């Protein structure tokens, strides 16, 4: 309240009444220092005309590239090469009887990573919701795709050869396939595709060579027809706004026009699906008739219940030319194995020794070892993937049903157990912080879990190596020549990082040593190794070392490659560490020596910890580079991830599928590299890369 004033106002002036404010002025909110998404986009992407232009160009290129890759992956990529060879990509030819060790290693690693996540990080609610949604989607997609019908298979029947241009396909009257007992085979004439060439070219599903030739012929005819119309339009002089042609351009178009020959419509030429088509279904093992009948144009489909697992033969003698749509026939692979003779407990032979063939259906991995059907001493043509590929552009539902669903179904069991192990580790860390008292004053509420996680992460590489390789009489030693795929890549990277780190630190300290012999030797080693490509070091380890000492030829190739990688990586790591040592102020050493610390104490307790903190990004970058450089061991005969990719595309069924394989292993390399980069960022943010807050 304002007290009354003793002074009197001047004469002739208006007296001013006193005003009393009893309410506090409103408190204004602090300014928002974090811009919203719209403001961030405006400030960073569209702040100036030049930035706007660059953003639009980069956005258009990115969207075009991503859209092209996604469109190819969904509509054209043959992902059976990944689904069927997934085990090889993961573990190579690792012994099946020891595969439980890989599973146990994965569970232990998942537990420790879950424990470390709770100790060193916190999962936000938004991130937790996203992860739960992603995991739920991974488990739901196989259930949804299992309820969707599989695409049909189109087989051709003809009395004469199916010819188009220079391509000719002789008729195949008998067609063998494998199926489960209890499945229903459904056959019908594809009348909707025989209405015209425009309809025939839309065929998209599994198709035998004859059906694919009909589809390709219809597509080529329509393409030539469209080109003919385009040439006639360009050559017409009375077309308004037509592009002016030079004499050479006009001559070239006239020559092309003279060469174009448009055949009659394919559906009319072959009188497709215009005559009844007889069929007969035989049991492959006994050649007994299971069902027979006639498919009428526009008639009802025929359905046949298959009595047992094994081989069946579809006979379709051609009286005209027909395109038959079949539900229940799908492509398979043939694999040949060598089996040793086994004897049961009574002394009788349980299995005969020798080579045998195994047939695997790609859509569901149904497998049979029943002998392939033979008629009159000749093998019956079969529905192998080489001849029964997916033709035409695939639709999204077929992509989910044929590839995504089976792939996720094959990994969901392992993923579920790893999620359980990771969850147990996460809550074990929370329980450790809550119930285990800390012996010393903790700087963090998670000090106990952080200490335990550090111990476990340090021990994890040794646990992995001992479980995978073996421990004397406790665990049988595995054959390193059978290591492959992602397993071998991880083992090479892990050994290279752990073994090269102490050697690299010693080389960095040696190069800064005051002893001339140590300094010169370290410098010569670093400069020599850095001047030699890694592939040369690997060839030396595989080929030259045994020549120097023949006894080293008995050392496994994997171990020789590990030694070459760690010696190469140590030289680069030494230079990174030396850069960190030079960044430490010299006054740190002088202050430590003034306190009476010995030289080794100054190095281990003062300079080296600070140097390693300074070069965390460089070290992690080198580890990521090392992880990717392990792909070079494929050149010296080791089947790592890249080596398995090369051997997989060499299979007869998957020749030429380089894009699918290298896109898949590229995703694997990216995932592991991104995880290492994320750990590096977390180390820097947690205080390991800067002074800790007390």
C-alpha positions in Angstrom: 0.0 0.0 0.0 1.3 3.4 -0.9 1.5 5.7 2.2 -0.1 9.2 2.0 2.3 12.0 1.0 2.7 15.0 3.4 3.3 17.4 0.5 0.4 19.2 -1.0 -0.2 19.3 -4.8 0.4 22.6 -6.6 -2.5 25.0 -6.9 -4.6 24.5 -9.9 -3.6 20.9 -10.5 -5.9 17.9 -10.2 -5.1 15.7 -7.2 -3.9 12.1 -8.1 -5.5 9.2 -6.3 -3.3 6.5 -5.0 -3.7 3.0 -6.6 -2.9 -0.2 -4.7 -2.2 -3.5 -6.5 -2.8 -6.6 -4.3 -2.3 -9.2 -7.1 1.1 -10.4 -8.3 1.8 -9.9 -12.0 1.4 -13.1 -14.1 4.5 -15.2 -14.5 5.4 -15.6 -18.1 6.4 -19.1 -19.4 10.0 -19.6 -20.3 10.8 -19.2 -24.0 10.6 -22.3 -26.1 14.1 -23.1 -27.2 13.3 -26.3 -29.0 11.6 -25.6 -32.4 8.7 -27.8 -33.5 8.9 -30.0 -36.6 7.5 -27.3 -38.9 9.9 -24.7 -37.6 12.8 -27.0 -37.8 12.0 -27.9 -41.5 11.6 -24.2 -42.3 14.8 -23.2 -40.6 17.0 -26.0 -41.9 15.6 -27.0 -45.2 13.8 -24.0 -46.7 15.6 -21.0 -45.0 16.9 -19.6 -48.3 16.1 -20.0 -52.0 19.3 -22.0 -52.5 18.5 -24.3 -49.6 15.0 -24.7 -50.9 16.3 -25.7 -54.4 18.8 -28.1 -52.9 16.1 -29.7 -50.7 13.8 -30.2 -53.6 16.5 -31.7 -55.8 17.8 -34.0 -53.0 14.2 -35.0 -52.0 13.3 -35.8 -55.6 16.4 -38.0 -56.1 15.9 -39.7 -52.7 12.3 -40.4 -53.3 12.9 -41.7 -56.8 15.8 -44.0 -55.6 13.8 -45.4 -52.7 10.6 -45.8 -54.7 12.6 -47.6 -57.4 14.2 -50.0 -55.0 11.0 -50.7 -53.1 9.1 -51.3 -56.4 11.8 -53.7 -57.6 11.9 -55.5 -54.3 8.2 -56.0 -54.1 7.4 -56.7 -57.8 10.4 -58.4 -59.2 13.0 -59.6 -56.6 13.3 -63.3 -56.1 13.7 -63.5 -52.3 13.6 -67.3 -52.2 17.4 -67.1 -52.3 17.3 -65.5 -48.8 14.4 -67.5 -47.3 15.8 -70.8 -48.3 19.5 -70.1 -47.6 19.0 -68.1 -44.3 20.9 -70.6 -42.2 23.9 -70.4 -44.5 23.9 -66.6 -44.3 23.8 -66.9 -40.5 26.2 -69.7 -39.6 27.5 -71.1 -42.9 28.2 -74.9 -42.6 28.6 -74.9 -38.9 28.0 -78.4 -37.4 24.3 -79.0 -36.9 24.9 -81.0 -33.8 26.7 -78.0 -32.2 24.2 -75.4 -33.4 22.8 -75.2 -29.9 25.9 -73.3 -28.9 25.1 -70.5 -31.3 21.6 -70.4 -29.9 23.0 -70.3 -26.3 25.5 -67.6 -27.3 22.7 -65.5 -28.8 20.6 -65.8 -25.6 23.6 -64.8 -23.4 24.3 -61.8 -25.6 20.7 -60.8 -25.5 20.6 -61.0 -21.7 23.8 -58.9 -21.3 22.7 -56.3 -23.8 19.3 -56.0 -22.1 21.2 -55.6 -18.7 23.5 -53.0 -20.2 20.5 -51.1 -21.7 18.9 -50.8 -18.3 22.2 -49.8 -16.7 23.4 -47.2 -19.2 20.3 -45.9 -21.0 16.6 -45.3 -20.6 14.0 -46.3 -23.1 11.6 -43.4 -23.6 7.9 -44.1 -23.7 7.7 -43.1 -27.3 10.6 -45.5 -28.3 9.0 -48.3 -26.2 5.7 -47.9 -28.0 7.5 -48.0 -31.4 9.5 -51.1 -30.5 6.4 -52.9 -29.2 4.5 -52.0 -32.3 7.4 -53.2 -34.6 7.7 -56.5 -32.7 4.0 -57.1 -32.7 4.0 -56.5 -36.5 6.8 -59.0 -37.0 4.8 -61.7 -35.2 1.4 -60.7 -36.7 2.5 -60.7 -40.4 3.1 -64.5 -40.5 -0.3 -65.1 -39.0 -2.0 -62.9 -41.5 -0.1 -64.3 -44.5 -0.8 -67.8 -43.4 -4.5 -67.1 -43.9 -4.1 -65.6 -47.3 -4.3 -67.9 -50.4 -1.1 -68.7 -52.2 -1.0 -67.5 -55.9 -1.8 -70.1 -58.5 0.4 -71.9 -61.0 -0.2 -71.6 -64.7 0.7 -74.7 -66.8 0.3 -75.0 -70.6 -1.1 -77.8 -72.6 -0.8 -78.1 -76.4 -1.0 -80.6 -79.2 1.8 -78.8 -81.1 4.8 -76.7 -80.2 4.1 -73.3 -78.8 6.2 -71.0 -81.0 6.6 -67.2 -81.0 9.2 -65.5 -83.1 12.5 -67.4 -82.6 11.3 -69.1 -79.4 9.7 -72.5 -79.4 8.4 -74.6 -76.5 7.6 -78.2 -77.2 4.5 -79.5 -75.3 5.0 -81.1 -71.9 2.2 -83.6 -71.3 3.3 -84.8 -67.9 4.3 -82.7 -65.0 5.5 -84.0 -61.6 5.2 -82.1 -58.3 5.3 -82.7 -54.6 2.4 -82.1 -52.2 1.2 -83.0 -48.7 -1.5 -85.5 -48.0 -4.9 -83.9 -47.4 -4.2 -80.9 -49.6 -6.7 -80.0 -52.3 -5.6 -79.6 -55.9 -7.8 -77.2 -57.9 -7.7 -77.0 -61.7 -9.5 -74.7 -64.1 -9.0 -73.1 -67.5 -7.8 -69.5 -67.2 -10.6 -68.2 -69.4 -10.1 -64.6 -68.1 -6.6 -64.5 -69.5 -7.6 -65.9 -72.9 -10.1 -63.1 -73.8 -7.3 -61.1 -75.6 -3.6 -60.3 -75.6 -4.2 -57.3 -73.2 -5.5 -59.8 -70.6 -2.9 -62.5 -71.4 0.0 -60.1 -70.8 -1.3 -59.5 -67.2 -0.4 -63.0 -66.1 1.5 -62.7 -62.9 2.2 -65.9 -60.9 4.2 -69.1 -61.2 4.2 -70.3 -64.8 5.9 -73.1 -66.7 7.9 -72.2 -69.8 5.0 -72.7 -72.2 2.7 -70.4 -70.2 5.4 -67.8 -69.9 6.1 -67.9 -73.7 2.4 -67.2 -74.3 2.5 -64.3 -71.8 5.8 -62.9 -73.3 4.4 -63.2 -76.9 1.3 -61.3 -76.0 3.3 -58.6 -74.3 5.8 -58.3 -77.2 3.0 -58.0 -79.7 1.3 -55.2 -77.8 4.6 -53.4 -77.4 5.3 -53.7 -81.2 1.7 -52.5 -81.9 2.2 -49.4 -79.7 5.5 -48.7 -81.4 4.0 -49.0 -84.8 1.3 -46.5 -83.9 4.0 -44.1 -82.5 6.1 -44.3 -85.7 3.1 -43.7 -87.9 2.2 -40.7 -85.8 5.7 -39.3 -86.1 5.9 -39.8 -89.8 2.5 -38.2 -90.5 3.0 -34.7 -91.8 -0.5 -33.4 -91.2 -0.4 -33.9 -87.4 -0.7 -30.6 -85.6 2.3 -29.7 -83.4 4.2 -32.7 -84.6 7.9 -32.7 -83.9 9.9 -31.8 -87.0 12.1 -34.7 -88.2 15.4 -34.5 -89.9 16.0 -36.5 -93.1 18.1 -39.0 -91.2 15.5 -39.4 -88.5 12.7 -39.9 -91.0 14.8 -42.5 -92.9 15.6 -44.4 -89.7 11.9 -44.5 -88.7 10.8 -45.6 -92.2 13.4 -48.4 -92.0 12.1 -49.5 -88.6 8.6 -49.3 -89.9 9.4 -51.6 -92.7 10.9 -54.2 -90.3 8.0 -54.2 -87.9 5.7 -57.1 -88.4 2.7 -57.3 -86.2 1.4 -60.9 -85.9 -2.2 -61.9 -85.3 -3.4 -61.8 -81.7 -1.8 -64.6 -79.7 -5.0 -65.8 -78.1 -6.6 -66.1 -81.6 -3.5 -67.7 -83.2 -3.4 -70.5 -80.7 -7.2 -70.6 -80.1 -6.4 -70.4 -76.4 -8.8 -72.2 -74.1 -11.3 -72.8 -76.8 -11.4 -76.6 -76.7 -12.1 -79.0 -73.7 -8.9 -80.0 -71.9 -8.6 -83.6 -70.5 -6.4 -84.2 -67.4 -5.4 -87.1 -65.2 -3.7 -87.1 -61.8 -1.3 -90.0 -60.9 0.4 -91.0 -57.7 4.1 -90.6 -58.4 5.3 -93.7 -56.5 2.8 -96.2 -58.0 1.5 -94.4 -61.1 -2.0 -95.2 -60.0 -4.8 -92.8 -61.1 -6.0 -90.5 -58.3 -8.4 -88.5 -60.4 -9.2 -87.7 -64.1 -11.7 -85.5 -66.0 -12.1 -82.8 -68.5 -11.9 -79.0 -68.0 -14.6 -77.3 -70.1 -14.2 -73.7 -71.4 -16.1 -71.5 -68.9 -16.9 -74.6 -66.9 -16.6 -75.3 -63.1 -13.1 -76.0 -61.7 -12.1 -79.5 -60.7 -11.0 -80.3 -57.2 -9.0 -83.3 -56.1 -8.1 -84.3 -52.5 -4.5 -85.7 -52.4 -4.3 -89.0 -50.4 -0.7 -88.8 -49.0 2.6 -87.0 -48.9 4.9 -87.4 -51.9 5.1 -87.2 -55.6 2.2 -86.7 -58.0 2.0 -86.4 -61.8 -0.4 -84.1 -63.7 -1.1 -85.5 -67.2 -2.6 -82.9 -69.6 -2.5 -84.3 -73.2 -3.2 -81.4 -75.5 -6.0 -81.5 -78.0 -5.7 -77.7 -78.6 -3.8 -75.1 -76.7 -4.8 -74.4 -73.1 -3.7 -72.4 -70.2 -4.6 -74.2 -66.9 -4.7 -72.4 -63.6 -3.8 -74.8 -60.8 -3.9 -74.1 -57.0 -1.7 -76.6 -55.1 1.4 -76.9 -57.4 4.4 -74.8 -56.3 8.1 -74.8 -57.2 10.6 -76.8 -55.3 14.4 -77.4 -55.0 16.4 -80.5 -55.4 19.3 -81.2 -53.1 21.7 -84.1 -53.2 23.4 -85.5 -50.1 25.7 -88.3 -49.1 24.5 -90.5 -46.2 26.6 -93.0 -44.3 25.1 -96.3 -43.2 23.5 -96.4 -39.8 22.6 -99.4 -37.6 19.8 -99.5 -35.1 20.0 -101.1 -31.7 19.1 -104.6 -32.9 22.0 -104.6 -35.3 19.9 -104.1 -38.5 20.8 -101.5 -41.0 18.5 -98.5 -40.5 19.6 -96.4 -43.5 21.6 -97.4 -46.5 24.8 -95.5 -47.4 25.0 -93.6 -50.6 23.8 -90.5 -52.3 20.1 -89.5 -52.2 18.0 -86.6 -53.3 15.8 -84.4 -51.2 13.1 -82.2 -52.6 11.9 -79.1 -50.8 8.9 -77.1 -51.7 9.8 -73.4 -51.5 6.4 -72.0 -50.3 6.4 -74.0 -47.0 9.6 -76.1 -46.9 7.6 -79.3 -47.2 10.3 -82.0 -47.8 10.2 -85.4 -49.2 12.9 -88.0 -50.0 10.6 -90.1 -52.1 12.2 -91.1 -55.4 11.4 -88.9 -58.4 8.8 -90.4 -60.7 9.9 -92.3 -63.8 7.8 -93.5 -66.7 9.3 -95.9 -69.2 12.7 -95.4 -67.6 12.7 -91.6 -68.1 12.4 -89.0 -65.4 9.1 -87.0 -65.5 9.6 -83.2 -65.9 9.1 -81.7 -62.5 8.1 -78.4 -60.9 11.6 -77.2 -60.1 12.2 -73.5 -59.5 14.4 -73.2 -62.6 11.4 -73.8 -64.9 8.6 -72.7 -62.6 9.6 -69.2 -61.7 7.3 -66.3 -60.8 6.5 -64.5 -64.0 5.2 -61.0 -64.5 5.2 -58.2 -61.9 4.3 -59.5 -58.5 1.5 -57.9 -56.4 2.0 -56.8 -52.8 -0.1 -59.6 -51.3 2.0 -62.2 -53.2 5.2 -60.6 -51.9 3.9 -60.8 -48.3 2.6 -64.4 -48.7 5.6 -65.9 -50.6 8.6 -64.1 -49.0 7.9 -61.9 -46.0 5.6 -64.3 -44.1 7.9 -67.4 -44.5 11.0 -65.3 -43.6 9.5 -63.9 -40.5 8.1 -67.2 -39.5 11.6 -68.8 -39.8 13.1 -66.2 -37.4 10.3 -65.6 -35.0 11.1 -68.5 -32.6 14.7 -67.3 -32.2 13.6 -63.7 -32.0 11.0 -64.5 -29.3 13.6 -66.2 -27.1 16.1 -63.4 -27.6 13.4 -60.9 -26.6 12.7 -62.9 -23.5 16.4 -63.1 -22.6 16.8 -59.3 -23.2 13.7 -58.5 -21.1 15.0 -60.7 -18.2 18.4 -58.9 -18.4 16.7 -55.5 -18.4 14.7 -56.2 -15.3 17.6 -58.0 -13.6 19.6 -54.8 -13.9 16.7 -52.8 -12.3 16.5 -55.4 -9.5 20.2 -55.2 -8.9 20.1 -51.5 -8.4 17.1 -51.8 -6.1 18.2 -54.7 -3.9 22.0 -54.9 -4.0 23.7 -52.3 -1.8 26.7 -50.5 -3.2 29.9 -50.8 -1.1 31.1 -47.3 -1.9 29.4 -44.0 -2.4 27.6 -44.2 -5.7 27.6 -41.3 -8.2 24.6 -42.8 -9.9 21.4 -44.6 -8.8 22.4 -47.3 -11.3 26.0 -47.7 -10.1 25.5 -51.4 -9.3 24.0 -52.4 -12.6 26.6 -50.3 -14.5 29.5 -52.1 -12.7 28.0 -55.5 -13.4 27.2 -54.7 -17.0 30.8 -53.5 -17.5 32.1 -56.9 -16.2 29.6 -58.8 -18.4 30.3 -56.9 -21.5 34.0 -57.4 -21.0 33.5 -61.2 -20.5 31.1 -61.6 -23.4 33.6 -61.9 -26.3 35.5 -64.6 -24.4 32.2 -66.4 -23.7 31.3 -66.2 -27.3 34.6 -67.6 -28.5 34.7 -70.4 -26.0 31.2 -71.5 -26.8 31.6 -71.3 -30.6 35.1 -72.9 -30.8 35.0 -75.3 -27.8 36.9 -75.9 -24.6 39.0 -79.1 -24.7 37.1 -82.0 -23.2 34.3 -79.9 -21.8 33.0 -78.8 -25.2 34.3 -80.6 -28.4 36.4 -78.4 -30.6 34.5 -77.4 -33.7 35.9 -77.4 -37.2 36.7 -73.8 -38.1 36.6 -74.7 -41.8 32.8 -75.0 -41.4 32.5 -71.5 -39.9 30.8 -69.1 -42.2 28.2 -66.4 -42.8 27.5 -63.8 -40.2 29.0 -66.0 -37.5 32.5 -65.9 -39.1 32.2 -62.2 -39.8 31.4 -61.5 -36.1 34.2 -63.8 -34.9 36.8 -62.1 -37.2 35.6 -58.7 -36.1 35.5 -59.5 -32.4 39.0 -61.1 -32.4 40.4 -58.3 -34.5 39.0 -55.5 -32.2 40.0 -57.2 -28.9 43.5 -58.3 -30.0 44.4 -55.2 -32.0 43.4 -52.8 -29.2 46.2 -53.5 -26.7 48.7 -54.0 -29.5 47.7 -50.7 -31.1 48.0 -48.9 -27.7 51.5 -50.3 -27.2 52.5 -49.3 -30.7 51.2 -45.7 -30.1 53.1 -45.5 -26.8 56.2 -47.0 -28.4 56.2 -44.4 -31.2 56.2 -41.7 -28.5 58.9 -43.5 -26.4 62.1 -41.8 -25.6 64.0 -45.0 -26.4 65.2 -44.8 -30.0 65.1 -48.5 -30.7 61.5 -48.8 -29.5 60.4 -45.6 -31.3 62.0 -46.6 -34.6 60.7 -50.2 -34.5 57.2 -49.0 -33.7 57.3 -46.4 -36.5 58.6 -48.8 -39.1 55.9 -51.4 -38.2 53.1 -48.8 -38.4 54.2 -47.2 -41.6 54.9 -50.5 -43.3 51.6 -52.1 -42.4 49.7 -48.9 -43.3 51.4 -48.9 -46.7 50.1 -52.4 -47.6 46.5 -53.2 -48.5 44.6 -55.6 -46.2 44.1 -58.1 -49.0 47.9 -58.4 -49.3 48.2 -59.1 -45.6 45.5 -61.8 -45.9 47.3 -63.4 -48.8 50.6 -63.4 -46.9 48.9 -65.0 -43.9 47.3 -67.7 -46.1 50.1 -68.4 -48.6 53.5 -67.0 -47.6 53.6 -67.8 -43.9 53.4 -71.6 -44.5 56.4 -71.2 -46.9 58.4 -69.5 -44.2 57.7 -72.2 -41.6 56.0 -75.3 -43.0 54.6 -76.2 -39.5 52.4 -73.1 -39.7 50.5 -74.7 -42.6 48.7 -76.8 -40.1 47.2 -73.7 -38.4 43.6 -73.2 -39.5 43.0 -70.7 -42.2 40.5 -68.8 -39.9 43.2 -68.3 -37.3 45.7 -67.1 -39.8 43.1 -64.6 -41.1 42.5 -63.4 -37.6 46.2 -62.8 -37.0 46.5 -60.9 -40.3 43.5 -58.7 -39.5 44.6 -57.9 -36.0 48.2 -57.0 -37.1 46.7 -54.8 -39.8 44.2 -53.1 -37.6 46.7 -52.5 -34.8 48.7 -50.2 -37.0 45.7 -47.9 -37.8 44.5 -48.0 -34.2 48.0 -46.9 -33.0 47.8 -43.8 -35.1 44.4 -42.9 -33.7 45.6 -43.4 -30.1 48.7 -41.4 -30.8 46.5 -38.5 -32.0 44.6 -38.7 -28.7 47.9 -38.7 -26.7 49.1 -35.5 -28.6 45.8 -33.8 -27.7 46.4 -34.2 -24.0 47.9 -30.9 -22.7 51.5 -31.4 -21.7 50.8 -29.7 -18.4 48.9 -32.8 -17.3 52.1 -34.9 -17.4 54.1 -32.2 -15.6 51.4 -31.9 -12.9 51.3 -35.6 -12.4 55.1 -35.8 -12.2 55.1 -32.9 -9.7 52.9 -35.0 -7.5 55.4 -37.8 -7.5 53.8 -40.2 -9.9 56.0 -42.6 -11.8 56.1 -42.6 -15.6 53.9 -45.7 -16.0 51.5 -44.2 -13.6 51.3 -41.0 -15.5 50.6 -42.9 -18.7 48.0 -45.4 -17.3 46.2 -43.0 -14.9 46.5 -39.6 -16.5 47.3 -39.3 -20.2 46.0 -42.6 -21.7 42.4 -42.4 -20.3 42.1 -38.9 -21.6 43.5 -39.8 -24.9 41.1 -42.7 -25.4 38.2 -40.4 -24.5 39.3 -37.9 -27.2 39.4 -40.5 -29.9 36.2 -42.5 -29.2 34.6 -41.5 -32.6 37.8 -42.4 -34.5 38.1 -45.7 -32.7 34.5 -46.7 -33.3 34.9 -45.6 -36.9 37.8 -47.9 -37.3 36.0 -50.8 -35.7 33.1 -50.3 -38.1 35.6 -50.2 -41.0 37.1 -53.4 -39.7 33.7 -55.1 -39.5 33.1 -54.3 -43.2 36.7 -55.1 -44.3 36.4 -58.7 -43.1 34.5 -59.3 -46.3 37.9 -59.4 -48.0 38.5 -62.9 -46.5 36.1 -64.2 -49.1 38.9 -63.7 -51.7 41.2 -66.1 -49.8 38.7 -68.8 -49.6 36.8 -68.1 -46.3 33.0 -68.2 -46.5 32.1 -65.1 -44.4 28.9 -63.2 -45.2 30.2 -62.1 -48.6 31.7 -65.5 -49.3 28.3 -67.2 -48.6 26.7 -64.6 -50.9 29.0 -65.6 -53.7 28.5 -69.3 -53.2 24.7 -68.9 -52.9 24.3 -67.1 -56.2 26.4 -69.8 -57.8 23.6 -72.4 -57.2 21.9 -73.4 -60.3 18.4 -72.4 -59.0 19.6 -68.9 -58.1 22.0 -67.9 -60.8 22.2 -64.2 -61.4 20.3 -63.1 -58.2 23.1 -60.7 -57.2 20.9 -57.8 -56.4 18.8 -59.7 -53.8 21.8 -61.2 -52.0 23.9 -58.0 -51.8 20.9 -55.9 -50.8 20.3 -58.4 -47.9 23.9 -58.5 -46.7 24.1 -54.8 -47.1 21.2 -54.4 -44.7 23.0 -56.7 -42.2 26.2 -54.7 -42.5 24.3 -51.5 -42.0 22.4 -52.8 -38.9 25.6 -53.8 -37.1 27.5 -50.7 -38.1 24.6 -48.5 -36.9 24.5 -50.3 -33.6 28.2 -49.7 -33.1 27.8 -46.0 -34.0 24.9 -45.7 -31.6 27.0 -47.2 -28.8 29.7 -44.7 -29.6 27.3 -41.8 -29.3 26.0 -43.2 -26.0 29.5 -43.4 -24.6 30.2 -39.8 -25.5 26.8 -38.6 -24.0 27.3 -40.6 -20.8 30.4 -38.8 -19.9 33.0 -41.2 -21.1 33.9 -38.8 -23.9 34.0 -35.7 -21.7 34.5 -34.6 -18.1 32.0 -36.3 -15.8 29.6 -34.1 -13.9 30.3 -34.5 -10.1 
